[in-house]
Amino acid sequence: MSKSIWQNGIKVGLIGGVSAVLLALIGMVEAFSQRDIISNVISMGHTLLLLVAVFMGYLAAKRTTRTEPLWVLANSLISGLVVGGLLALFVILGSLVNLRKVFVNAMPALYELLTFKQGTQTGVFLLLGAGALSGVLAGLFFLSPKLIRRMLIIPLTGIVGAGVLQDMLRPTFSLWGPLAVINEWLYTANGLTVYGAIGLFILIAAIIYFWAKKGSAIRMGLQRLPAGGQRALRITSFLLLFFILFVLPQILGLFLSEVLTIVGLYVLLGLGLNIVVGFAGLLDLGYVAFFAIGAYTMAILTSPELAFFSLSFWEALPFAVLMGVISGVILGIPVLKMRGDYLAIATLGFGEIIRILVLSDFLRPWLGGAQGVGKIPKAFIGSLEFGTPQMIYYLILAGCFLVAFISYRLRDSRLGRAWMAVREDEDVAQAMGINLVATKLLAFATGAGFSALSGAIFASKLGSVYPHSFNVMISFNVICLIIVGGMGSIPGVIVGSIALVGLPELLREFAEYRLLVYGVALVVMMLMRPEGLWPEAVHRRELEHDTMLAKDEKEPSKP
Amino acid sequence: MLQQLKRLRERITPTDVVMWLIGAVMLAMIIWGSAATLSAGRYARYHWFDFIIFGLAQGSIYALIAMGYTLVYGVLRMINFAHSEVFMSGPYTAYYVAAAFYSSGFLERQPILCLVMIFLVAMATSTLIAFLLERVAYRPLRNAPRLIPLITAIGASFFLQYTFRGLYGAGFQAYPVVKILEGQFVFGEYRILRIHAVVIVAAALLLVALYSFIQRTRVGKAIRAVSEDKEAALMMGINIDKMISTTFVIGGMAAGAAGVFYGLMFKQVHFFMGFIPEIKAFTAAVLGGIGNIREAMLGGIFLGLIESIGPSLFLDGLGIVAPYQLKDGIAFTMLVLVLIFRPTGILGERLAVKKA
C-alpha cells in the first residue's frame, strides 16, 4: 500500500515537472520574468513555476488513498520535490550540453532565472528546496479548513491579478487625483510594493471573512425584498452597468479603449457564431468568411480608392449586413445535410476559399488583391466623427447591445427553441415537425449577418481591409471564446471575449503564447468543464441531469 | 406516368435543385475550361508529364496523411484535427538531426544511412506525439457527445503548434540538400526529378506495407474489427484501448514519413506547415470515402493529380490570371463538392451513412 502512495506523488510530480520544463523551454518563463508581481521579490515567470509546483502538490495531496495528515504532506512533498528535481536536472543538462542549437529559448538567461542567479550548483539545491517547500505548502493548504483556504487563495489571486494587470491599473489610477495616492503606495515602476501586497492581501482576506460570516444574511435580505424592490434593484444595477459601460472609455484612456473596441468586435462576432454553434449546434469553422464579406462590402461600397460607389458608412452598413445574410444562406445550402465534423471541415474549406479568392490576382481589380482596399471613410452622425478608439467604442457598444438584444429575443422565441431542438437531436427535431432547412439556414443567415456587421465596423475602424486580416485564426479565436464562455450562453460570450481577447491584448508577454493558452484552455475545458465558464442555464441543467443519470447507471443498487 | 412525375416532384426539394445547379455550373466551367486550354495547345506533352509526376509525388504524401485520418476516423468516429501537428512534429524534429549530420559532413559520406536515421527520428517523434495525444486528450472523452472530441482536437492542435513554435522558434528552417536526391532522370523528351521519383516509390512501398499490415496481420484485423463494431470486438476479446492506441501509432508513423517526404520535396519546415496538407489530406480521405483505407490512399493520389494538373487544365482555359494562386482553392472546392454530392466518397461504399 505504501508503495502505491509514493507512486502517486512521484507520478503527479513527474507530470508537473515535465510541464514546468516545457514552460521553461518554450520561453514562457523567461518572457514572463520581465514583469515583477511584487517588486524585486517575485516575477511573473517564477510565479508561473511556483503555481505548477503548488498545484501539483495539491493534486498529489488530493489523490492520496490515505487521509492521515502525514501521508498527505509526504505525498505533496514528494511531488514538489520531483517538480523541483526535474527542473534541476534540466539546469544540469543545460550546463553540460548546449541545448540552444535546437531549442531557441534555452538561453543563459533562462538558466540564470531557474537557478535564482546563484550558479548551477547552489541553484540546483535551491530548486529542490523551493520545490519541496511549495509541495509542503500545498499539502498544508489542502489540509486547512475551507474558510482559511478561501482566505488564502482569493487574496493571492488578487495580488497576482494586480501584479499582472499593473500596466492597465497604474495609468488608470494616476488619472484620478485621490486614487493617485493608492497608486504611489501600491505600485513601484515594476510590480507591487511589499507593503502594498501585504495590505492588499489583508484587505481582500478581511472582505472574504466578512462575506463568509455575513454574506448569507445579506443575500437572504435581498431575496426577502418585495417584488417591487427587487425589480428596482435589478433596474438600478442595469442602469449602473450601462452608465459604467458608457463612461468607461473616458476613464480608461486611448490604449485601453482600443483594447475595448477589439473586445467589442469579438463580442459581436461571438454573439453571431453563438447562434450558429451555441444555439443550433452547427460547428462552423469558416466563420471569418462572413466577417470578411462584411468588411469588403463596406470597403467596396464606400472607398474612393476603388471608386465603384461612394456611399457613406450608414448607407453602406445595411448592404454589408445584407450581403452577409445572403452569403450565409448561399454557403449554408450546400452544407445543410452535413453534420458535426463534416460540417466543420466543409465550412473551414469555405473560409479558405474566400480568403484565397480575395488574395488572388484574378479578382484584383474588384477586391484589391494582396494590397487590400484603403481610404474607407469613418462613420459620421451629423458632425460627430467616429474616428478615435473612444468614439468607435460607442459604435461597437451600440452594435453589441443591439445584437445581444436580438440574441436574447431569438433565444426565447419559437425559432430559438427550434434551433436548440436541432442542436440536441436533428432527427427527433424533424420528427417533431421542425423544418430543418429553414431552421438551419436562418441560423447561418443570422450568424452571418452579425458577423458582417462586425466586419463592416472593423473596416471603418481600420480605414482599410487586407486579406491577411481575415485568416482562419479569427474563426478559431471566436470558437474558443464561445466554448470557454459557455456554448449558447450570451453572457458567456462576453466573459469569453474579455478573458481570451482582452487579457492577451493587455499582456504584452502573453501575445506570443496566446494560441498555446487557447489550445490548453480548450482541451482542459472539454475535459473538466464542457459547459463553459458561464453556462447557459438550460444547458447546465441538462448536463447535470446527464451526470446524474450516468451516476444512476453506475450504481444501480442505489434506490 | 403522371403519378410518377408527381412523386418525383415531391422527392426533389428546392435545396436539391440549387445544389445540382451549383454542381452543373462547376462541371460546365471545368469542361469548357479544359476544352479551351487543350484546343489552344499552350502546353506540350512533356509539360503534362511534369504535372502528372509532381501530382503523383504530392498525392502520395497526401495519401500517407489521409491514411492516418481514415484509420482514426474508423476507430473513433472523429476527425483528428491535431493530425496536422503529428505530421509537422516529425520532420521538424528530424530537421535538427539532419542539420547536425550535414554540418558534421556525415550526410555527405553516408547519405543513405543518414536518410534512414532522419526517417526513423521523424517517425518516432510523430508516433510519440500521436500516442500521447490519444492518451491525454482523447481517451477521457471516449463517450462524450460528438462535438466535444472535435473541439478538444482543435485545442490540442493549437497547443502542439505553438509548443513547437516555442521550442524550435517561429522561423522557416531549410532542410539540408541531399546530393543523391538532386538531379533528374531523362527519358527522351520526358524528365523526372530524382526527388519526385524517390518520393513516389518510397511512399508507394510504405503505403503497400501499411495496407497489408492492416489487411493481413492479426493486429490489423483487430483494428478493422474495432472500426466495424466496438462492442462486438470487445466481446471477441479485443483490447479496444490498445487497438485505438495502435491505430494512432500507425497513423503517426505514416504522417512522420510523409512529413519527411514533404520536407525533402519542398525543402523547408515550419511550425504551421501542417495546416494546408491537413485539409488536403482530409479532402483526400473524404474523396475516398472516409473510413476506407485503400480508397483514402487513392483519394490522396487523385487529389494530388487534380491539384497539379487542374490550374493549367481548366482554370487557364477560363482566362483566369495566375491560376496557380487558386491551386489551394481547387482542393477546397473539391472537398465541398464531394461533401455535397457524394459524402460517401467517389470510390466509397455507402459506409459513411451508417457511421455519420
Interface residues (C-beta under 8 A of the other chain):
Chain A: L22 L25 I26 G27 M28 K101 V102 F103 V104 N105 G281 L283 I333 P334 V335 L336 K337 M338 R339 G340 D341 Y342 A344 I345 A346 L348 G349 F350 E352 I353 I356 L357 L359 S360 D361 F362 R364 V437 V472 F476 I479 C480 I483 E512 Y513 L515 L516 Y518 G519 V520 A521 L522 V523 M525 M526 L527 P530
Chain B: T13 T15 V18 M19 I22 M78 I79 Y96 A100 A137 P140 L141 A144 R146 L147 I148 P149 L150 I151 T152 I154 G155 A156 S157 F158 F159 L160 Q161 Y162 T163 R165 G166 L167 Y168 G169 F275 I279 F282 T283 V286 I320 V321 A322 P323 Q325 L326 D328 G329 F332 T333 L335 V336 L339 I340 P343 A356
